[in-house]
């Protein structure tokens, strides 16, 4: 696997995790 692919994948994965955590916090606030 090339380094560029690794960097792009890790970045997308980090953004996905941030969005998931944000959605979870939003659900907690709504309750």
C-alpha positions as CSV (number, residue, x, y, z in Angstrom):
1,X,0.0,0.0,0.0
2,X,1.4,3.4,-0.9
3,X,2.0,6.1,1.6
4,X,-0.5,8.5,-0.1
5,X,-3.3,5.9,0.1
6,X,-2.5,5.3,3.8
7,X,-2.6,9.0,4.6
8,X,-5.9,9.5,2.7
9,X,-7.5,6.5,4.3
10,X,-6.4,7.5,7.8
11,X,-7.7,11.0,7.3
12,X,-11.1,9.8,6.0
13,X,-11.3,7.3,8.9
14,X,-10.5,10.1,11.4
15,X,-13.2,12.3,9.9
16,X,-15.7,9.4,10.0
17,X,-14.9,8.8,13.7
18,X,-15.4,12.5,14.4
19,X,-18.8,12.6,12.7
20,X,-19.8,9.4,14.6
21,X,-18.9,10.9,17.9
22,X,-20.6,14.2,17.0
23,X,-23.8,12.3,16.1
24,X,-23.6,10.4,19.4
25,X,-23.3,13.6,21.4
26,X,-26.2,15.1,19.5
27,X,-28.4,12.1,20.4
28,X,-27.4,12.5,24.1
29,X,-28.2,16.2,24.0
30,X,-31.6,15.5,22.4
31,X,-32.5,13.2,25.2
